[in-house]
Amino acid sequence: MAVQVTVLPSPKCLYDDPVQICVAGLQPEQAVTLRASVVDEIGELFEAQAHYRADSSGELDLSHSPALGGSYSGVEPMGLLWSLKSKTPYKRLAKRDVLSPFCVDFEVYEGHGDMSCLLGKCTNERWFLKEGVTRIPVREGRLKATLFLPPGPGPFPGLVDLYGSGRGLMEYRASLLASRGFVTLALAYVAFEGLPAVPEALELSYFEEGLNFLQKQPQVKDTGIGVLGLSKGADLGLAMAAFLPGIKAAVSISGSGINYFVPLRGDGFTIREHPYDLKRIKKNDETGLAEFSELLDDHTDPSTWDCRLPLERSSAKFLFLSGLDDTTLKSDLYCRDAVQRLQQHGREVEFYSYPGTGHLLEPPFLPLCQASMYKTLEVYARWGGQWKEHAKAQEDAWPRIQDFFWRHLGD
């Protein structure tokens, strides 16, 4: 019998879908190496490999069979995906075109050695857009965004999706959420189509335009809008919740609850940037990676408190997600401070902190990015995190985020 590699229940799925990877037709107790590989849109190769031994029937099922070494060890059904890594240092696997899938090749090789004998392979198409979801570029007024509509008339809960600074317009999280039943507006605010990478100030009215645009869509429920943000995007989402009455639920991923790097201008007010000193950026002598943990002034100093976002004035519900191996801006400490302030004012807030997790929490099965180019400061930044812990955190956080929005926007 020829060696067969299969992906169940289907070789085509959404990227956040778990799959069952199986191998049949091996010799009993045969030693093999499984390899996963994917090439992103700019030609960067990401790969992972793990050593296995077939059972007495000559089969492997990664949901039960333990890896004996390689990129990971133990029973890890999705380990070949979350451990994908480029040989080029400091690369991040991120989907640039959501209209095409990541095609992941799964291969099985003889032995635990040089992998010169290929026994079998298959390809898993992992999509970021469910069939029937509509993608609409938005260039209305000042807006630079993409709207995603689930199939059907709706109405559906509406979300604004904000990524971190320097990332331009990132769509893959928004497209996955639309595939799960949310009308989602992925909104760029820096480094995209004429938007400066480091603006003199950010205007709250721009984000209000995005909110108003989303509220006007006939497929969107009138029960209030949710906002989801990562890093600087998380803090801008929290600012929307603090100042804009249409926000009913806000999720902050590795956010801080303060305003940093550039002023935030509202109607008749300006929140200055939290004091910082670029000279306090630490660079590792061996890797050259920058760490920002000492960049900002002490957040417990009362002279910095006017840089806090006034979350207590909001009637929105809040969910904070943070990593404990976050070396970027001590986001976990600032996050805890924001949660405490909300609790002191009787606001409804949920908080989850994940030990060993880095700054860049993504949808599940995307691999950890421990370091990459931080375009805002033009340095290679260390984002922290351990591979297995980060993967488990992403698998836990993703359904938690969706459940939070369904609970508070679904009625």
Rosetta blueprint (number, residue, H / E / L):
1 M L
2 A L
3 V L
4 Q E
5 V E
6 T E
7 V E
8 L E
9 P L
10 S L
11 P L
12 K E
13 C E
14 L E
15 Y L
16 D L
17 D L
18 P L
19 V L
20 Q E
21 I E
22 C E
23 V E
24 A E
25 G L
26 L L
27 Q L
28 P L
29 E L
30 Q L
31 A E
32 V E
33 T E
34 L E
35 R E
36 A E
37 S E
38 V E
39 V E
40 D L
41 E L
42 I L
43 G L
44 E L
45 L E
46 F E
47 E E
48 A E
49 Q E
50 A E
51 H E
52 Y E
53 R E
54 A L
55 D L
56 S L
57 S L
58 G L
59 E L
60 L E
61 D E
62 L L
63 S L
64 H L
65 S L
66 P L
67 A E
68 L L
69 G E
70 G E
71 S L
72 Y L
73 S L
74 G E
75 V L
76 E L
77 P L
78 M L
79 G H
80 L H
81 L H
82 W H
83 S L
84 L L
85 K E
86 S E
87 K L
88 T L
89 P L
90 Y L
91 K L
92 R L
93 L L
94 A L
95 K L
96 R L
97 D L
98 V L
99 L L
100 S L
101 P L
102 F E
103 C E
104 V E
105 D E
106 F E
107 E E
108 V E
109 Y E
110 E E
111 G L
112 H L
113 G L
114 D L
115 M L
116 S L
117 C L
118 L E
119 L E
120 G E
121 K E
122 C E
123 T E
124 N E
125 E E
126 R E
127 W E
128 F L
129 L L
130 K L
131 E L
132 G L
133 V L
134 T E
135 R E
136 I E
137 P E
138 V E
139 R L
140 E L
141 G L
142 R L
143 L L
144 K L
145 A E
146 T E
147 L E
148 F E
149 L E
150 P L
151 P L
152 G L
153 P L
154 G L
155 P L
156 F E
157 P E
158 G E
159 L E
160 V E
161 D E
162 L E
163 Y L
164 G L
165 S L
166 G L
167 R L
168 G L
169 L L
170 M L
171 E L
172 Y H
173 R H
174 A H
175 S H
176 L H
177 L H
178 A H
179 S H
180 R L
181 G L
182 F L
183 V E
184 T E
185 L E
186 A E
187 L E
188 A L
189 Y L
190 V L
191 A L
192 F E
193 E L
194 G L
195 L E
196 P L
197 A L
198 V L
199 P L
200 E L
201 A L
202 L E
203 E E
204 L H
205 S H
206 Y H
207 F H
208 E H
209 E H
210 G H
211 L H
212 N H
213 F H
214 L H
215 Q H
216 K L
217 Q L
218 P L
219 Q L
220 V E
221 K E
222 D E
223 T E
224 G E
225 I E
226 G E
227 V E
228 L E
229 G E
230 L E
231 S L
232 K H
233 G H
234 A H
235 D H
236 L H
237 G H
238 L H
239 A H
240 M H
241 A H
242 A H
243 F H
244 L L
245 P L
246 G L
247 I E
248 K E
249 A E
250 A E
251 V E
252 S E
253 I E
254 S L
255 G L
256 S L
257 G L
258 I E
259 N L
260 Y E
261 F L
262 V L
263 P L
264 L E
265 R E
266 G L
267 D L
268 G L
269 F L
270 T E
271 I E
272 R L
273 E L
274 H E
275 P L
276 Y E
277 D L
278 L H
279 K H
280 R H
281 I L
282 K E
283 K E
284 N L
285 D L
286 E L
287 T L
288 G L
289 L L
290 A E
291 E E
292 F L
293 S L
294 E L
295 L L
296 L E
297 D L
298 D L
299 H L
300 T L
301 D L
302 P H
303 S H
304 T H
305 W H
306 D H
307 C H
308 R E
309 L L
310 P L
311 L H
312 E H
313 R H
314 S L
315 S L
316 A L
317 K E
318 F E
319 L E
320 F E
321 L E
322 S E
323 G E
324 L L
325 D L
326 D L
327 T L
328 T L
329 L L
330 K L
331 S H
332 D H
333 L H
334 Y H
335 C H
336 R H
337 D H
338 A H
339 V H
340 Q H
341 R H
342 L H
343 Q H
344 Q H
345 H L
346 G L
347 R L
348 E L
349 V E
350 E E
351 F E
352 Y E
353 S E
354 Y E
355 P L
356 G L
357 T L
358 G L
359 H L
360 L L
361 L L
362 E L
363 P L
364 P L
365 F L
366 L L
367 P L
368 L L
369 C L
370 Q L
371 A E
372 S E
373 M E
374 Y E
375 K L
376 T L
377 L L
378 E L
379 V E
380 Y E
381 A E
382 R E
383 W L
384 G L
385 G L
386 Q L
387 W H
388 K H
389 E H
390 H H
391 A H
392 K H
393 A H
394 Q H
395 E H
396 D H
397 A H
398 W H
399 P H
400 R H
401 I H
402 Q H
403 D H
404 F H
405 F H
406 W H
407 R H
408 H H
409 L H
410 G L
411 D L
